[in-house]
């Protein structure tokens, strides 16, 4: 029996989207199959969304800070990590698309059923999602409130972190609570995330034009793998990879697809959305951030210990005031977009961990999605860079175990029926990423034991 028939209940936060709208969208996708590549691409860009949400979440304070430090400490040498991490991650994201569209399963519930509550509800929902969302939001708030203060100071306005956290909290809370409120709520959040990514990319490219780039070194760093030595260097490498290959990103993409009401006919859209919304924006922004810092702070000696101080150290080196504002605009989009999505993911993780049916109008849903707002205290005590880096590295242990569980589900006939993976290439790709995660976990343990001092 095809298990799809047993799992055709949409995720509850998509209930407010009219079925007629979902059916019309599916019919549009079928008609697009006969159109040219360019016509299909433009339509997919309009209809997509979860991929951009994944990019906005991945490009948070931790990832951007790691890219800053990589460029400042190692120059262009770590650019290759961006496409290696994302390239191997594509295969797992494709699995998420299959679970959502063809499988029509709710992943963590199915995971708990097949592999036990410890793997599904504890390691995936509570550790890999809820814990990560709450802890990582400290980095977003610390960076965001500092940037608001800095931008205000440039305009001769006193708007310190101890005050502007209220504005930061309100903006992120309103957008977070909007998600799931029917098609318009989902569309609003997706629009803001797409706009945020566009601002990041255009603003950072403008800065790169001012700073300049060593194309020879950049090309070498992008294509030639190089591993940094020393304990700090290894941690930076681990965090760079772990931030793109995380169970949080995998699971969030899956449930974001459910929130849009994706069904079996949406799989081609989901796959294009992975590349255009997640892979390309991430690689471009990561490369530009590393290049900007490689062209300015590389070789300058000791580095700051917080993300805010890193950005503060760069601003005078941009020279032109327009480039300074562009850099600040790009960075302020980073924490705000991530805080919104971390809240939504936290709500999903809490409900899946305890088996609650999500109701976006309920007080329970609102409390769960606002849990990461406890990080607003970071406006007074910004988190050290390497605390975030160390946590990202540690999570590679959890991601490895969760990754194996997802691999088994993808190949389980009892779960996906005829839609299970039958591709050696697909399975090899997922196993490659899990192997990388396993190596990352071993490296992290060895690094804690001082093997690379």
Order of alpha helices (4+ residues) and beta strands (2+ residues): alpha-alpha-alpha-alpha-alpha-alpha-alpha-alpha-alpha-alpha-alpha-alpha-alpha-alpha-alpha-alpha-alpha-alpha-alpha-alpha
